[in-house]
């Protein structure tokens, strides 16, 4: 059942411009895709509520459910960075980290594919290090913490992930740790 609506009926030009800037849309087509993704996430949330899949919850839990739907629809099945949430939800970075942590703790099984997809994207952009380890860029403190927990779980006897000196968001992963993480999560090396 196709559903359509005109954004002009819901948002005035100033609101549309603000949303366009917030989601990083450079043209009307990109704005349309972003609004469609947001509408899908909102529809899923309200459908679950109407179908009785969950009752009204405290505000913190509502935000977690909302983030879960945004991850599935707006962020295309990937875990957003704290700065993504700061820009989209207009919250402080610390609140974004807490929201990610709480949502992950409550929905770890449901979010596992999103973590796998996010980590695969991070690993796909790796560069070799002179000591044989892989260097990766991780801009999310939440994603780094999650990766360190996974590393401790599956590669406790191997070398741990460490920050590359003189960088803001570069980390080195020893090759044996990298391989163990890839094998456990089913990622491409």
C-alpha positions in Angstrom: 0.0 0.0 0.0 1.8 3.1 -1.2 1.6 6.2 1.0 2.4 9.6 -0.1 2.3 13.1 1.3 3.5 16.5 0.4 6.1 17.9 2.7 4.9 21.4 1.9 1.6 20.5 3.7 3.5 19.7 6.9 6.6 22.0 6.9 7.0 25.7 5.9 10.0 26.8 3.8 12.1 27.8 6.8 11.5 24.4 8.5 12.4 22.6 5.3 15.6 24.6 4.9 16.6 23.7 8.5 15.9 20.0 8.0 17.8 20.1 4.7 20.9 21.6 6.4 20.6 19.2 9.4 20.5 16.0 7.2 23.1 17.3 4.8 20.9 17.3 1.8 22.3 19.3 -1.1 19.2 19.2 -3.3 15.5 18.4 -3.4 16.1 14.7 -4.3 18.4 14.2 -1.3 16.0 16.0 1.0 13.2 13.8 -0.3 15.2 10.6 0.4 16.0 11.8 3.9 12.4 12.8 4.7 11.2 9.4 3.4 13.6 7.6 5.7 12.5 9.7 8.6 8.8 9.0 7.8 9.5 5.2 7.6 11.1 5.3 11.0 8.2 7.3 12.5 5.6 5.0 10.8 7.3 1.9 12.3 7.3 3.4 15.7 3.6 4.3 15.6 2.7 1.0 14.0 4.4 -0.9 16.8 2.6 1.3 19.4 -0.8 0.7 17.8 -0.2 -3.0 17.4 0.7 -3.3 21.0 4.3 -4.3 20.6 5.1 -1.9 23.4 3.3 0.3 25.7 4.0 4.0 26.3 7.3 4.1 28.2 9.3 6.7 30.1 10.9 9.3 27.9 14.4 7.6 27.9 12.9 4.4 26.6 10.9 6.3 23.9 14.2 7.8 22.7 15.8 4.4 22.6 12.9 3.0 20.5 13.1 6.0 18.3 16.9 5.5 17.8 16.3 1.9 17.0 14.0 2.8 14.2 16.3 5.6 13.0 19.2 3.1 12.8 17.0 0.7 10.8 15.6 3.3 8.4 17.4 6.6 8.4 21.0 5.4 9.1 20.5 2.4 6.7 21.2 -0.2 9.3 24.4 1.4 10.6 25.2 2.7 14.1 25.4 6.5 13.9 28.2 8.5 15.5 27.5 10.8 18.5 27.9 13.8 16.1 25.3 12.3 13.8 22.8 12.3 16.7 23.9 15.7 17.9 23.1 17.2 14.5 19.9 15.2 13.9 18.3 15.2 17.4 19.8 18.5 18.7 21.1 16.9 21.8 24.5 17.2 23.5 27.3 14.8 22.7 27.3 13.3 26.1 23.5 12.7 25.9 24.1 11.1 22.4 26.7 8.7 23.9 24.4 7.8 26.7 21.5 7.2 24.3 23.7 4.9 22.1 24.9 3.0 25.2 21.4 2.6 26.6 19.9 1.6 23.3 22.7 -0.9 22.7 22.3 -2.4 26.2 18.6 -2.9 25.8 18.6 -4.1 22.1 22.0 -5.8 21.7 20.7 -8.8 19.7 18.5 -6.6 17.4 21.4 -4.2 16.8 24.1 -6.8 16.1 23.6 -6.6 12.3 24.0 -2.8 12.5 27.2 -3.2 14.5 28.5 -5.7 12.0 27.7 -3.4 9.1 29.3 -0.4 10.8 32.4 -2.3 11.7 32.7 -3.7 8.2 32.6 -0.2 6.8 35.3 0.8 9.3 37.5 -2.2 8.5 37.0 -1.7 4.8 38.8 1.6 5.1 41.8 0.2 7.1 45.4 0.9 6.3 48.4 -1.3 7.0 50.7 -0.3 9.8 54.5 -0.9 9.7 54.2 -3.4 12.6 51.7 -5.6 10.8 48.7 -4.3 12.6 45.8 -2.5 10.8 45.0 1.2 11.4 41.4 2.2 11.4 39.5 5.5 11.9 36.9 5.4 14.6 35.2 8.7 15.3 32.5 7.4 17.7 33.5 6.8 21.3 30.5 4.5 21.6 31.7 2.4 18.6 35.2 2.3 20.0 33.9 1.1 23.4 31.8 -1.6 21.7 34.7 -2.8 19.6 37.0 -3.0 22.6 34.4 -5.1 24.5 34.1 -7.4 21.4 37.9 -7.6 21.2 38.1 -8.5 24.9 35.4 -11.2 24.4 36.8 -12.9 21.3 40.5 -12.0 21.4 41.4 -11.7 25.1 44.7 -13.5 24.6 45.7 -11.4 21.7 46.9 -7.8 21.5 44.5 -5.1 22.3 43.3 -2.1 20.3 45.4 1.0 20.9 45.3 4.7 19.9 47.9 5.7 17.3 50.0 8.4 18.8 49.6 11.9 17.4 46.1 11.3 16.0 42.6 12.1 17.1 40.7 9.1 15.8 43.1 6.5 14.5 43.5 3.2 16.2 45.8 0.2 15.6 44.4 -3.4 15.8 46.9 -6.2 16.0 46.4 -8.6 13.1 45.5 -11.6 15.3 42.9 -9.5 17.1 41.6 -8.2 13.8 41.3 -11.7 12.4 39.5 -13.0 15.5 37.0 -10.1 15.4 36.4 -10.7 11.7 35.9 -14.4 12.2 33.6 -14.0 15.2 31.4 -11.3 13.5 31.4 -12.8 10.0 33.2 -9.8 8.5 35.3 -9.7 5.4 39.0 -9.3 6.1 
